[in-house]
Amino acid sequence: MAKYPEKASKKVEKAMHERNEGTLKTSAGKKVTSLKQAIAIGLSEARAEGAKVPKKKNS
């Protein structure tokens, strides 16, 4: 697994906690149930705050 900076790790941890509580929502307002989606949301929030996180891969 990739090693991310402390700021990014905290954001992902927060997103995972919200997902487990059932309060994490997508931008469309739907409840997040996917583990991968919760991680992506956390990394995206970290990027928005200026953390050094690699760009997401486009497939």
C-alpha positions in Angstrom: 0.0 0.0 0.0 1.1 3.5 -0.7 2.6 5.7 2.0 1.0 9.1 2.2 1.9 12.2 4.3 0.4 12.7 7.7 -2.2 15.2 6.6 -3.5 12.9 3.9 -3.6 10.0 6.3 -5.7 12.0 8.8 -8.2 12.9 6.1 -8.5 9.3 5.0 -8.9 8.2 8.6 -11.7 10.8 9.1 -13.5 9.7 5.9 -13.3 6.0 7.0 -14.7 6.9 10.4 -17.6 8.8 8.8 -18.2 5.9 6.4 -18.4 3.5 9.3 -20.9 5.8 11.1 -23.0 6.1 7.9 -22.6 9.9 7.7 -20.2 10.1 4.7 -21.9 11.4 1.6 -20.9 11.8 -2.0 -21.1 15.1 -3.8 -24.5 14.0 -5.1 -25.7 13.4 -1.5 -25.8 9.6 -1.6 -24.5 7.5 1.3 -21.0 6.1 0.7 -20.7 2.3 1.4 -17.6 1.5 -0.6 -14.2 1.3 1.1 -12.4 2.5 -2.0 -14.8 5.4 -2.5 -14.2 6.5 1.1 -10.4 6.4 0.6 -10.8 8.4 -2.6 -12.9 11.1 -0.9 -10.3 11.4 1.9 -7.4 11.7 -0.6 -9.4 14.2 -2.6 -10.0 16.4 0.5 -6.3 16.2 1.4 -5.4 17.3 -2.2 -7.8 20.3 -1.9 -6.0 21.4 1.3 -2.6 21.2 -0.3 -1.2 17.9 0.9 1.3 16.3 -1.4 -0.7 13.3 -2.7 0.0 11.7 -6.1 -2.6 12.5 -8.8 -5.4 10.0 -9.3 -4.8 7.6 -12.2 -7.2 7.8 -15.1 -8.0 4.5 -16.7 
